């Protein structure tokens, strides 16, 4: 099954024009895009998830006045949420820039912003040394992290989608998801090693090492992303706007004309991020603070789940091309809702094997089932001239409302219970799964493609290969 985007421009052969130099060979372009999206996303999300893990395990003890462990962890999660609250601004600002100056340029800017912010966190003094200035500086750097992360996925997903062949949008759209899980694997492996240190070493210097290492990782990612070619859809969009003398205000156009697509992206993001971050972030704090399970057990479970996701993400990307990304996403949402109560039953056993099993199912199987299809599904909700703005704005507002606040709310729900009951958190997971299914149901990917872009003389200026015949037949049938 091949799903159309209502905004996908049919392709003819690439034409050389003075303002549009010939792109690299298709195979070379695909390799560069794959490397830029997978490796770049891996390094950027390594930084982001490293903070999440340290917020659950370390920051509450060194950046905030000491009361009880749960209160310190909640304060650390509040700084984690601050990064999410900054992500919509990053999605709006850098999405607007990506639709105006190009996806490649924004991928470079956001990577530098994330890498430098993460490295500086590793150099911060603790509360015992600097007092209130320490948590304030932590929040500021976390906000800069959030600004960079706010445009990371949307830009990478759109670049992968716009360089994809007609029948491989699901697989190539899943590249950023693959990079994200590679980053999560790197981060969880790092945390697993760090939690093997004694507590004094971890709290004094151990936690700083991976943060400072981000300075070096940023250099690697910058080199990778400088080599990515600009997308053809972006060049088509620029050419169309030049002919029409249209003002380039992507965010304004998005709000005026593309509200339905924005709501689809928002719904999917709300549900997915609540599920994902409760599964892989709140669970670490829950095991450590309420079940007296060693931090290394939870960290290793996330490592196993991340390794599993490296296998399942490409499978779900393929399934998105075969069965439709809307169906794959909906099945993932339904399965996650069904697993909401068994998830905590397995965690509450205190048995390492069963804890690892629950984390592998949740983060290594169910989350990828919802995440892998998003690259293609979210991108096709918008025309090229507002595509990054649309994906970035809708996704990051949803992430701020659910991903940043869901772990904090879950911690409050469990902490407010005299018996530390988790059924309230399970209900949150069920509701989040339902929201994912609702978002998938309103996917706009069943419309036919828009007409080709033509110059003043009537010549077809559209770039790239012609659409697949099956794609055209499916559009006509619809």
N, C-alpha and C positions, 0 to 999 in steps of 0.2 A: 504493500500500500504506500503510495506516494502522496503526501499532503501538500496542497498548494498554499502559498502565502498570497493573500489578496494584493500584496504590494510587490511581489517578485517580478522583476522586469525581465521579459524574454530576451535571450542573448543571440547576437549574431557574431561575426568575427570581430576581433579587436582591431580598432582603427588607430593609426598613429596621427596625433595632432600635436601642434606646438605646445599646448598646455597640458597634454596628457601623454607623457613619454611611454613607450611600449613597456609593458610589465615583464618581469622575468618569466621564463618558461613555466608552464603550469605545474609541473612536478616540483620544480625548485620553489615556486611560490607556496605550494602546499606544505613542503618540508619546513620552510621558514615560519609559516603561520602555525603549524603544529608545534614547533619548538617554542615559539614566542608565547603561545597560549598555554601550553602544558607546563613548560619549565618556569615561565614568568609567573603564572598563577600559583604554581607549587611554592615558589619562594615567597611570594607575597602573602599567601594564606598560611604558610609556616609561621610568619611573623604574627599574624592575627590570632591563630589558635594557640600559639605559645603563650600569648597574653592570657587567653581564656583559661589555660591550664594553671598558670601561675596565680591567677586570681583565685582559683579554687583551692590552691594548695599552699601558697606562700604569702601573697600580698597582704592578706588580712592580718598577718602576724608581724609584718615589718613596716607597713606604711600607715597603720592606724593605731590609736591608743588601745592598749590591751584591756579587754573585758573578758568575755567568754569567746570561745572559738567560733561559734556560729555567728555572733554579732560581727566579729572581724571579717569573716567570710562574706557576710551580707554587704558590708561596706565595700569590700573589694569587688563584689559583683556589681555594685552601683557604679564603680568606675568602668567596669566592663560594659554596662549599659550606656554610659556616656559616649563610648565609641560608636555604639549603634545609633544613638541620637544624632551624631554628627554625619552618619552615612547618607541620609537623604540629601543633606546639603552638598555632599560630595557627588552624589548621583546626579543632582540637578545641575550643579556648576560644571562638572567635567563632562557630563552627558551633552550639555549645550555646546561645550567646546569641541567635543568629538564630532558632533554633527556640523560644526562650522569649519574647524581647522584640520580635521582628520582623526581617524581612530588611532593611528600609529603614534602620533604626537602625544595624545592623552595617555596611552599605555606607558609611555616613557615617563611622563610627568608624575603619574600616580605611583609608579614603582619607586622612583627616587624619594617621594614624600613618605611612603610607607617604610622603606629601608632605613632612612635617616632617623625617623621617629622611633622606630624599634631599637636601633642601636643606642640612642640617647637614653632610653628607659634603663638600659643596663648600666648606665653611669650615674643614676640618681642616688642621692643620699637617702637613708631610711628615716623614719619618724624619730627614732632615738637620736639621730645626729642632727637633723634639720628641723624637727618639729613639724608644724602645720605646713611649712613650705614643701615638704616631701610629697604628701598626698595631692597637694595642689598641682605641683609639677607633673605628677603621674597622670592626673586627669587631663591636663593640657596636652601632653604627648599622646594620650589615648585618643583625644579628639582629633589630632592630626592623623593618627592611624586610621580612624574612622573615615576621615575625608578621603584618604587614598583608597581604602577598601570600598568606599561607596561607588567608585567608578570602575573598579577592577573587573568584577564579573561581567557587568553589562558590556564594557568595551571589548573584553576578550571574547565573550560569547557572540557578539555581533560580528567581529572580525572573522571568527571561525565559520559562522553561518554564511556570511557574504562571499567567502571564498569556496564554499562547498558546491559540488556537483548537485544537480537536481535530485538525484536519488540517494545522496549521502548527507543530507542536512542533519539528520538525527545523530549519525555517528560523529560528524565533525563538530556539530553543536555541543557534543558531550566532551570535547577536549578540555574546556575550562573546568568541568566537573572532575575530569581525571586529574588535572593539575591540582585542584583543590584537595582531593583526597591524598595525592602524593605529598602535598604540604602538610596535611594532617598526620600522615604516617611519619614524616620527618620530625614533626613537632612532638608526637606522642612517643617516638623512640627516644628523643632527647629528654623528655620528661621522665620516661621510665628509667633511664640511666641516672638522672639527677636524683630521683627518689630513692635510689640505692645508696646514696651518700647518707651519713648520719645527719640528723636534723640541724646541728650547729653548722656544719659545712654547707648544707643546702641554703640555710637562711643567711649566712654571712657572705659567701662568694659564689656558691655553685649556681644559683639561679641567674647570675649576671652573665655567665659565659655565653649561652646561646643568644642573648640579646645583643651583646657587643659583636658577636660573629655576624650579625645581620649587615654590618657595614661592608664586609667582604662579599656576602651573598648579593647585596645590592649591585655591586660592580658586575657580577656575573649576569644578573638579570638585565641590567642596562645594555650590555653588549648584545644579548640575545634579542632584545626588543628593538634595537636600532636597525636590525636587519629585516624586520617584517615589512612586506609591501603594503601599500595602501589598497583598500578594497575598491573593486570596480563600481559597486553600487554607490559608493561615496562620490566617485568621479562623475557618475551619471547624474546624481543629485545636484552636484555643483554646476554641471553644464546646463541642467534644466533651469536652475534658479538664475543663472546668468542670462539665459535667453529671455526669461520672463521678467528680469530686473526685479525679482522678488527680494524683499528684505530678509536677511537670514536671522530669524528669531525662532529657533527650534522649540524652545520651551513654551513660548507664547502660542505657537501653532499647535503644539501638543495639547495644551489645555483647551484650545478652541475647537479642534477638529477630531481629536483622537481619545476622547474620554472613555469610550467603551473598552478600547484596548488597554488603557491605563487601569481600569477596574479589574480586568482579567489578570494582569500582571500583579496587581496589588493583592488580590485574593490568593493566588498561588503562593506568593511570597509570605503572606501572613501565616498561612497554614504550614508551609514547609519549614520556615525558620523556627516556629514554635516547637514543632516536632524534633527538628534536628538538634537544636541547642539544649533541649531538655534531655534528649537521648545522650548527647556526648559531653555536655558541660555540667548540667545540674547533677547528673548521675555521679560524677567524680566527687562533688561536694557531699552528696547524700551518703555515699559509701563511707567517706572519711569522717564526717561529722556526726552521723546518726547511726551508723552500723558498725563503727569501730573496725572497718576493713582497711588494711594497709593501703596507702596512696599508690604504691607500686602495682597493686592488683588492678585497680581501675585504669591506671595509665597503660598497663600492658594490654588490657582488654580493648582500649581504644586503638592501640597499635595493631592488634589482630584484626579489628574491624576495618581499619584503614587499608591493611593489606588485602582484605577480602574485597573492599570497594574498588581497588585497582583492577580486579577481575570483573566485578559486576557492572561497573560503569560502562565499559565498552559493550558488554552484552545488552544492557538496556538501551544504549545508543543504537545498536543494530536493531533491536526490537522496535524502536521508535520509527525507523525506516520501514520495517516489515509490517507492523501492525498499526502504526500511528502514534505519535507522541502523546496525543490526548488520552488514548486508551491506557498507555503505559503509566502516565502520570496518575490517572484516576485509580488504577489498580494499586499503585503504591500508596495513595492516600487511604483507600479502604483497608488495606492490609495493616497499615500503621495504626489505624483506629482500633482494629481488632486485637492488636498486640499491646495496647495501652496497659491493660491490667496484668497480663502475663509478664510484662517487662519488669514490674516491681516485685512480682512473686519470685522471679528468679534472682533479682538483686537481694531480696530479703533473706534468702537462704544463707548468705554469708559464705557459700561454697565458691571457691575461685573458678572452678570449671563452669559452673552454671552462670556465674557473673559474666565470664568471658563469652559464653554462648549468647546471653541476652544482649550484650553490647555488639557482638558480631551480627546478630539478626537485625538489630535496630539501626546501627550505623553502617554496617557493611553490606546490608541487603535492602532494607526498606528505604533508608534515606537516598541511596543511589537510584532506586526505582523512581523516586520523585524528582531527583536532581538532574539525572542524565537527560531526560526529555526537555528540560527547560530551555536549553540553548536554542533549539529550533522553535519550540512553541512560543516562547516569549518574544523572540526576534520577529516572527512573522505577524505579530499583532500590529506592526507599524510600518509606514513607508520609509524609505531610506533617509529622507531629510530630517526625520525626528526619531529614528530608530534607537540610537543609543540613549537619547533623552528619555524616551518612553520606557525602555527596559530599566535604565538606571533609576529614574524617578519612582516608578511603581514598585520595583523590587526593593529599593532601599527604604522607602517609607514603610513597607511591610516588614522589612527586617528590623527597623527601629522599634516598631510597635510590638512585635512579637519576639523576634530573636534576642533582642537586648533585654526585654522585660520578662520574658517567660521564665528563664532560670531564677531571676529575682523573685517573681511571684511564686514559683514552685517552692523555693526555699522558705518563703513566708508562710505558705500553706502548711508545709510539714512542721515548721517551727511552732505554729499556732496550735497544733494538735497536741493534746496531753500525751498521746501515745505515738506521736510522730507518724500518724497515718498518711498514706500516700494516695488514697482513693480520689481525693480532690485533684491531684496532679494528673491522675489517669483520665479523669473527665476532661481536663484541659487538652490532653493528647487526642481524645476522641473528637472533641470539637474542632481541633486543628486539622485532623484528617478529613472531616466533612467539608471544611472550608477549601481544602485543596481540590476535592472532587467538584465542588461548585465552580471554582475557577476554571478547571479543565472543561466543564460542560459548556462554558461560554466562549471557548476558543474560536477565533475568527478565521482559522486556517482552512475553511472549506469553500472560500470564495475563489473566483478565477483571478488570474494574474492581471495586472494593469497593462495598458497598451505600451508599445515600445516608445522610447525617447527619439524624437526626430528633430533634425536641424531646420534652419530657415528654408533650405532648398527642398525639404522633404526627405532628405537622405536619412536612413536609419543610423543613429549615432550610438545605439545601445551596444554594450560591450559583452563579449564572452560567447560561449556556445549556445546554440538553440536549446529550448527546453525539451525535456524528454517527451516522446510521443504519448506515453502513458499518462504523463502529467497533464498534457493538453486535453486528452480524451476525458480524463477525470474531471477537469475544470468544465468542459462543455456539458458533460452529463449532469453536473451539479447546477 
